[in-house]
Amino acid sequence: MKFKRIYEKPLSSILLLGPRGTGKSTFIKTEAQPNLIIDLLKQETYRKLSLNPSLLEEMVSHLKPQHSVLIDEIQKIPALLDEVHHLIEDKNIIFYLTGSSARKLKKDGTNLLAGRALSKKMFCLSLKEIGQAKSIQSLLFSGSLPKVVTEPNNDQINDFLFTYVETYLKEEVFQEGLTRNLNEFSKFIEIAGQYHGQIVNLANLSREIGKSGDTIKSWFQILQDTLIGQLIEPYPLKIAAKETKHQRFYYFDCGVARAAQGISAIEEIPEQRGFYLETIILNEIKIYLEVQRKKYKIFYYSISSFGDLDFIIETKKKTISAPAQFVGIEIKFSKTWKPEYEKLLLKVKENKPQQMQKAIGIYLGTQRLTRGPIDVLPIYQFVDELWKGQIF
């Protein structure tokens, strides 16, 4: 089973970032068909170029102008970017660079090609790409990394996901020098899995793990810089006294989140199925924004002792003369939409009628519903309308 990726074929040099296993190099090989492939995961290639990055010019010397080169896992040798910059300008060679850590590139002081290459991101497979080849229930268990979506055997899926967590989230992050204590970071990875989809209080986490708040904050930053996780900021609507000001955390994939937590079956954590469904929708929105080149930011909103609004997509920033505009989205793991699901959507709409362009509910039912100002959509109908540009 193969899936056609929805991303545009690159026509010029690009820096394509995304978590390991999202299909970056496969996409480049299939769509762009580079003339030369340099894989930095190969030890001999890595050793030669890390000792002498200028060897890159010799390796591409046989190529003609407008020929293309794929360098896989560029963050392993950030110094290569200076060589790439030179070869783009002087030799007119197209470079497709893939990587899984912008942190390492920026940390080493590289110039990220100073605009000579477009910067793009790649995520897990979207529902638009998968269609209904795999059920939502299956995706909640497996996540949507290409390798697991195409794997029919649940035991094989678990083996892959647990290996992914052990060898990449823990060991490779450690080997890249992003953290100094593997055991402590491993414990953090598991606890972060428990907090997946939930509001994160750094002070509480600090006490739970026994590390300083600054250390916990730096670990979350590692997950963000490697695109493994995302902290979503609260949206300051200022319509209630007890608006939550803490961030909300999501792993990039619900299968990885489950494995990070050490859970072998979704049935062991039924209370988290709603958070996992949110992850699938969040992934869909991020891919849509990336492909459509929309620079909208994703937030959430919460009032203590009242409830959460899963996502707020800011479609227009606040200016001196006009307030911000946004779309509110509430997601429920339910085949039946209940009035209590829409309380916060209604509250926000009543208080910010001009700013809230749309109020959207998403659920597992089959009927589209109109609940006053709220449009309640079955999940696949939401996906269809999103990609038609009818949501934002």
C-alpha angles and dihedrals in degrees: 000000000000130000127211108231116232095220121110120258107256113247097181139023114310140180104217113194128186143126117293112275099026091116103256099143093038089054093050093046092049101040104029100028096207120215092228132026121202113187113195090192087074106092097218093050091045093049095051097046096041090055093045117013090181088073086081090079090056091048092056098036093106093057123101126225112288092022112130138232129197115208109189121209095007092177089075090072109023091174088072089074091074089054091046091050090054094047093049091053102037104030100029091229120157115231127200107195121188126190145159101211127052086174094070092046093050094040092058091055098247120160096231086232095296093254095315089118131037115245114228136170130218125201137182120296113294127224086247088061097039096043109182095320086114126029124243089243090056092048091051087059100038105027119217109279105138094243094055096041089058094045115091097189116085093203090055090048091053092047091053095046095047090047089049091055094045100044102032111023092042115020101032094045086051093047091051087061094243092129132018103210115057096185094053092044090049090055089049091051090056095046090047086056089056090051093047109139093006137108112269121219106192093200091055092045090049091057092044095051097032095234132114121272090244091056092050089048091051091050092053087049090055090055090050096046091050089047089238093119142015132213110209118208123228115249112238102225093154095211097123137038097234104048111160113248099185124101126251121229131217131174110225091248132029093220090056090045090054093048091046088057090050095242118146099192134032088226088071091065107031090155089066097055090094091055090048091051088052088053091056091051092044090053090050093052093047092051092047092051091047096048094042092045092234113156095205118144124228119226138160132217131217139173116199112250090005108070148257134282103214101216138005115190110201105214097174127029122228115264134186091264103033139038123240121270127216149166119235120213128191118187125198130188093220139103089216124060112221128198092239090063092069102047096106094039089055093045092053092045092050092050098039104029095154097040097048102074095180138008110207131187120193123196143154095257125108103230128081110229133196112210105180105284092354125094110204112201134188107242097253091047089054089052091049094049092043093057091045088058093245097123099048 
